[in-house]
Amino acid sequence: MDKEIVISVEDLTKKFGNFTAVDHITLQVRRGEIFGFLGANGAGKTQLCACCADSASRHPAVGRWQAMTFSARRKTSSDTSAT
C-alpha cells in the first residue's frame, strides 16, 4: 500500500516583478519521508517553503499546493482566493 501524500505542490511559480524566484515546481512528499532542498543562494528554497506555508501573501504565488488536509490554489498572481 502506498503511503499517504502529506505535501503536494503542482506547477508552483513565484515572481517578484520581473524576477522569478520559483519556476513551475512540482513535488510530492509521502508520510514518513524526509525531504530537503539543496541549491545555491537565491535558488528559491525559502520562497518555496513560504509559498507552501502561505506566508508570502503580499506577493501571491501561482499554482496549487496541499499539506495534509489544507489546500490552496492561485490561478494568477492577482487572484487571492483559496479553495
FILUM-16937 format. One record per residue: residue number from 0; residue in one letter; x, y, z of N, C-alpha, C in turn. Coordinates in Angstrom, 1 decimal, decimal comma. Example, Ala and Ser with C-alpha at 12.3 -4.5 7.8 and 13.67 -1.06 7.14 Angstrom:
% FILUM-16937
+-----+-----+--------+--------+--------+--------+--------+--------+--------+--------+--------+
!   n ! res !   n.xx !   n.yy !   n.zz !  ca.xx !  ca.yy !  ca.zz !   c.xx !   c.yy !   c.zz !
+-----+-----+--------+--------+--------+--------+--------+--------+--------+--------+--------+
!   0 !   A !   13,2 !   -5,7 !    7,8 !   12,3 !   -4,5 !    7,8 !   13,2 !   -3,3 !    7,8 !
!   1 !   S !   12,8 !   -2,2 !    7,1 !   13,7 !   -1,1 !    7,1 !   12,9 !    0,0 !    7,9 !
+-----+-----+--------+--------+--------+--------+--------+--------+--------+--------+--------+
END
This chain:
% FILUM-16937
+-----+-----+--------+--------+--------+--------+--------+--------+--------+--------+--------+
!   n ! res !   n.xx !   n.yy !   n.zz !  ca.xx !  ca.yy !  ca.zz !   c.xx !   c.yy !   c.zz !
+-----+-----+--------+--------+--------+--------+--------+--------+--------+--------+--------+
!   0 !   M !    0,8 !   -1,2 !    0,0 !    0,0 !    0,0 !    0,0 !    0,9 !    1,3 !    0,0 !
!   1 !   D !    0,6 !    2,2 !   -0,9 !    1,3 !    3,5 !   -0,9 !    1,1 !    4,3 !    0,3 !
!   2 !   K !    2,1 !    5,0 !    0,8 !    1,9 !    5,9 !    1,9 !    1,2 !    7,1 !    1,4 !
!   3 !   E !    0,4 !    7,7 !    2,3 !   -0,3 !    8,9 !    2,1 !    0,6 !   10,1 !    1,7 !
!   4 !   I !    0,1 !   10,9 !    0,7 !    0,8 !   12,1 !    0,3 !    0,5 !   13,2 !    1,3 !
!   5 !   V !    1,5 !   13,7 !    2,0 !    1,2 !   14,8 !    3,0 !    1,5 !   16,2 !    2,5 !
!   6 !   I !    2,3 !   16,3 !    1,5 !    2,6 !   17,6 !    0,9 !    2,6 !   17,4 !   -0,6 !
!   7 !   S !    1,9 !   18,2 !   -1,3 !    1,8 !   18,1 !   -2,8 !    1,9 !   19,5 !   -3,3 !
!   8 !   V !    2,8 !   19,8 !   -4,3 !    3,0 !   21,0 !   -4,9 !    2,9 !   20,8 !   -6,4 !
!   9 !   E !    2,1 !   21,6 !   -7,1 !    1,9 !   21,4 !   -8,5 !    2,0 !   22,7 !   -9,3 !
!  10 !   D !    3,0 !   22,8 !  -10,1 !    3,3 !   23,9 !  -11,0 !    3,3 !   25,2 !  -10,3 !
!  11 !   L !    4,0 !   25,3 !   -9,2 !    4,1 !   26,5 !   -8,4 !    5,1 !   27,5 !   -8,9 !
!  12 !   T !    4,7 !   28,7 !   -9,1 !    5,6 !   29,8 !   -9,6 !    5,5 !   31,0 !   -8,7 !
!  13 !   K !    6,6 !   31,6 !   -8,4 !    6,6 !   32,8 !   -7,5 !    7,5 !   33,8 !   -8,2 !
!  14 !   K !    6,9 !   35,0 !   -8,4 !    7,6 !   36,1 !   -9,1 !    7,6 !   37,3 !   -8,2 !
!  15 !   F !    8,7 !   38,1 !   -8,3 !    8,7 !   39,4 !   -7,7 !    9,1 !   40,4 !   -8,9 !
!  16 !   G !    8,0 !   41,0 !   -9,4 !    8,2 !   41,9 !  -10,6 !    8,7 !   41,0 !  -11,8 !
!  17 !   N !    9,8 !   41,3 !  -12,4 !   10,3 !   40,5 !  -13,5 !   11,2 !   39,3 !  -13,0 !
!  18 !   F !   11,5 !   39,2 !  -11,7 !   12,3 !   38,2 !  -11,2 !   11,5 !   37,0 !  -10,8 !
!  19 !   T !   11,8 !   35,8 !  -11,3 !   11,2 !   34,6 !  -11,0 !   12,0 !   33,8 !   -9,9 !
!  20 !   A !   11,4 !   33,8 !   -8,7 !   12,1 !   33,1 !   -7,6 !   11,9 !   31,6 !   -7,6 !
!  21 !   V !   10,7 !   31,2 !   -8,0 !   10,3 !   29,8 !   -8,0 !    9,7 !   29,6 !   -9,4 !
!  22 !   D !   10,1 !   28,6 !  -10,2 !    9,6 !   28,5 !  -11,5 !    9,0 !   27,1 !  -11,8 !
!  23 !   H !    7,7 !   27,0 !  -11,7 !    7,0 !   25,8 !  -12,1 !    7,4 !   24,5 !  -11,4 !
!  24 !   I !    7,5 !   24,6 !  -10,0 !    7,9 !   23,4 !   -9,2 !    6,8 !   22,5 !   -9,0 !
!  25 !   T !    7,0 !   21,2 !   -9,1 !    6,0 !   20,1 !   -8,8 !    6,8 !   19,1 !   -8,0 !
!  26 !   L !    6,1 !   18,7 !   -6,8 !    6,7 !   17,7 !   -6,0 !    5,7 !   17,1 !   -5,1 !
!  27 !   Q !    6,0 !   15,9 !   -4,6 !    5,1 !   15,2 !   -3,6 !    6,0 !   14,6 !   -2,5 !
!  28 !   V !    5,5 !   14,7 !   -1,2 !    6,2 !   14,1 !   -0,1 !    5,2 !   13,2 !    0,6 !
!  29 !   R !    5,6 !   12,0 !    0,8 !    4,7 !   11,0 !    1,4 !    5,0 !   10,9 !    2,9 !
!  30 !   R !    4,0 !   10,4 !    3,7 !    4,2 !   10,3 !    5,1 !    5,4 !    9,4 !    5,4 !
!  31 !   G !    6,2 !    9,9 !    6,3 !    7,4 !    9,2 !    6,7 !    8,7 !    9,5 !    6,0 !
!  32 !   E !    8,6 !   10,2 !    4,8 !    9,7 !   10,6 !    4,1 !   10,4 !   11,8 !    4,7 !
!  33 !   I !   11,7 !   11,9 !    4,5 !   12,5 !   13,1 !    4,9 !   12,8 !   13,8 !    3,6 !
!  34 !   F !   12,4 !   15,0 !    3,5 !   12,6 !   15,8 !    2,3 !   13,4 !   17,1 !    2,5 !
!  35 !   G !   14,3 !   17,4 !    1,7 !   15,1 !   18,6 !    1,9 !   15,3 !   19,3 !    0,6 !
!  36 !   F !   15,7 !   20,6 !    0,7 !   16,0 !   21,4 !   -0,5 !   17,5 !   21,7 !   -0,5 !
!  37 !   L !   18,1 !   21,5 !   -1,7 !   19,5 !   21,8 !   -1,9 !   19,6 !   22,8 !   -3,0 !
!  38 !   G !   20,4 !   23,8 !   -2,9 !   20,6 !   24,7 !   -4,0 !   21,4 !   25,9 !   -3,6 !
!  39 !   A !   21,8 !   26,6 !   -4,6 !   22,6 !   27,8 !   -4,4 !   21,8 !   28,9 !   -3,7 !
!  40 !   N !   22,5 !   29,9 !   -3,2 !   21,9 !   31,1 !   -2,6 !   21,0 !   31,7 !   -3,7 !
!  41 !   G !   19,8 !   32,1 !   -3,4 !   18,9 !   32,7 !   -4,4 !   18,2 !   31,7 !   -5,3 !
!  42 !   A !   18,3 !   30,4 !   -5,0 !   17,7 !   29,4 !   -5,9 !   16,2 !   29,3 !   -5,7 !
!  43 !   G !   15,6 !   29,9 !   -4,6 !   14,2 !   29,8 !   -4,3 !   13,7 !   28,8 !   -3,3 !
!  44 !   K !   14,7 !   28,3 !   -2,5 !   14,3 !   27,3 !   -1,5 !   13,4 !   27,9 !   -0,4 !
!  45 !   T !   13,8 !   29,0 !    0,1 !   13,0 !   29,7 !    1,2 !   11,6 !   30,1 !    0,6 !
!  46 !   Q !   11,6 !   30,7 !   -0,6 !   10,3 !   31,1 !   -1,2 !    9,4 !   29,9 !   -1,4 !
!  47 !   L !    9,9 !   28,8 !   -1,8 !    9,0 !   27,6 !   -2,0 !    8,4 !   27,3 !   -0,6 !
!  48 !   C !    9,2 !   27,2 !    0,4 !    8,6 !   26,9 !    1,8 !    7,6 !   28,0 !    2,2 !
!  49 !   A !    7,9 !   29,3 !    1,9 !    7,0 !   30,4 !    2,3 !    5,7 !   30,2 !    1,5 !
!  50 !   C !    5,7 !   29,9 !    0,2 !    4,5 !   29,7 !   -0,6 !    3,7 !   28,6 !    0,0 !
!  51 !   C !    4,3 !   27,5 !    0,4 !    3,5 !   26,4 !    0,9 !    2,9 !   26,7 !    2,3 !
!  52 !   A !    3,6 !   27,6 !    3,0 !    3,1 !   28,0 !    4,3 !    2,1 !   29,2 !    4,1 !
!  53 !   D !    2,0 !   29,7 !    2,9 !    1,1 !   30,8 !    2,6 !    1,5 !   32,1 !    3,3 !
!  54 !   S !    2,8 !   32,2 !    3,7 !    3,3 !   33,4 !    4,4 !    3,7 !   34,4 !    3,4 !
!  55 !   A !    3,6 !   34,1 !    2,1 !    4,1 !   35,1 !    1,1 !    2,9 !   35,8 !    0,5 !
!  56 !   S !    1,8 !   36,0 !    1,3 !    0,6 !   36,5 !    0,7 !    0,7 !   37,9 !    0,2 !
!  57 !   R !    1,7 !   38,7 !    0,5 !    1,9 !   40,0 !   -0,1 !    2,2 !   39,9 !   -1,6 !
!  58 !   H !    2,8 !   38,8 !   -2,0 !    3,1 !   38,6 !   -3,4 !    2,7 !   37,2 !   -3,7 !
!  59 !   P !    1,4 !   37,0 !   -4,0 !    0,8 !   35,6 !   -4,1 !    1,5 !   34,8 !   -5,2 !
!  60 !   A !    1,6 !   33,5 !   -5,0 !    2,2 !   32,6 !   -6,0 !    1,1 !   32,1 !   -6,9 !
!  61 !   V !    1,5 !   31,5 !   -8,0 !    0,6 !   30,9 !   -9,0 !    0,9 !   29,4 !   -8,9 !
!  62 !   G !   -0,2 !   28,6 !   -8,8 !    0,0 !   27,2 !   -8,7 !   -1,0 !   26,6 !   -7,7 !
!  63 !   R !   -0,7 !   25,3 !   -7,3 !   -1,5 !   24,6 !   -6,4 !   -0,6 !   23,9 !   -5,4 !
!  64 !   W !   -1,0 !   23,9 !   -4,1 !   -0,3 !   23,2 !   -3,1 !   -1,2 !   22,7 !   -2,1 !
!  65 !   Q !   -0,8 !   21,6 !   -1,4 !   -1,7 !   20,9 !   -0,4 !   -0,8 !   20,4 !    0,6 !
!  66 !   A !   -1,1 !   20,6 !    1,9 !   -0,4 !   20,0 !    3,0 !   -1,4 !   19,3 !    3,9 !
!  67 !   M !   -1,4 !   18,0 !    4,0 !   -2,4 !   17,2 !    4,8 !   -3,7 !   17,6 !    4,3 !
!  68 !   T !   -4,6 !   18,2 !    5,1 !   -6,0 !   18,4 !    4,6 !   -6,2 !   19,8 !    4,1 !
!  69 !   F !   -5,2 !   20,7 !    4,2 !   -5,3 !   22,1 !    3,8 !   -4,8 !   22,2 !    2,3 !
!  70 !   S !   -5,6 !   22,8 !    1,5 !   -5,1 !   23,0 !    0,1 !   -5,5 !   24,5 !   -0,3 !
!  71 !   A !   -4,7 !   24,9 !   -1,3 !   -4,9 !   26,3 !   -1,8 !   -4,5 !   26,3 !   -3,3 !
!  72 !   R !   -5,1 !   27,2 !   -4,0 !   -4,8 !   27,3 !   -5,5 !   -4,9 !   28,7 !   -5,8 !
!  73 !   R !   -3,9 !   29,2 !   -6,6 !   -3,9 !   30,5 !   -7,1 !   -3,7 !   30,4 !   -8,6 !
!  74 !   K !   -4,7 !   31,0 !   -9,3 !   -4,7 !   30,9 !  -10,8 !   -3,8 !   32,0 !  -11,4 !
!  75 !   T !   -3,8 !   33,2 !  -10,8 !   -3,0 !   34,2 !  -11,3 !   -2,4 !   34,9 !  -10,1 !
!  76 !   S !   -1,4 !   35,8 !  -10,4 !   -0,8 !   36,5 !   -9,2 !   -1,7 !   37,5 !   -8,6 !
!  77 !   S !   -2,8 !   37,9 !   -9,3 !   -3,8 !   38,8 !   -8,7 !   -5,0 !   38,1 !   -8,0 !
!  78 !   D !   -5,1 !   36,8 !   -8,2 !   -6,2 !   36,0 !   -7,6 !   -5,7 !   35,6 !   -6,2 !
!  79 !   T !   -6,4 !   36,0 !   -5,2 !   -6,0 !   35,6 !   -3,8 !   -7,0 !   34,7 !   -3,2 !
!  80 !   S !   -7,9 !   34,0 !   -4,0 !   -8,8 !   33,1 !   -3,4 !   -8,2 !   31,8 !   -3,2 !
!  81 !   A !   -8,6 !   31,1 !   -2,1 !   -8,1 !   29,8 !   -1,8 !   -9,2 !   28,8 !   -1,8 !
!  82 !   T !   -9,0 !   27,6 !   -2,2 !  -10,0 !   26,5 !   -2,2 !   -9,6 !   25,4 !   -1,4 !
+-----+-----+--------+--------+--------+--------+--------+--------+--------+--------+--------+
END
